[in-house]
């Protein structure tokens, strides 16, 4: 998988992000990871996932001007997309498991 693109976003309490010139990115801990693909839509992500178990982390425009993180995974039933959320304390989660960083959250699910 390709390396992620450089970008700057700012952290918000709900896991969503908006573009900012001097903001700290919530993806700083995964930017160089092989599975991070930057800002790509669902339709571009799906063909990259060839085998069951393949996954990638991406940013996507959830609604006009609202960028969110999504984890796209190839399953036996096709590709599933999960939004990564952030609680008010700053931890990231998918469903019920929380971690301090996105990299830790992904590692826990592997």
Secondary structure, DSSP 8 states (H G I E B T S, - for coil): --------EEE-TTSEEEE-SS---TTTTTTTSTTEEEE--HHHHHTT--STT-EEEEEEEEETTEEEEEEEEEETTEEEEEE-EE-TTS-EEETTEEESSHHHHHHHH-
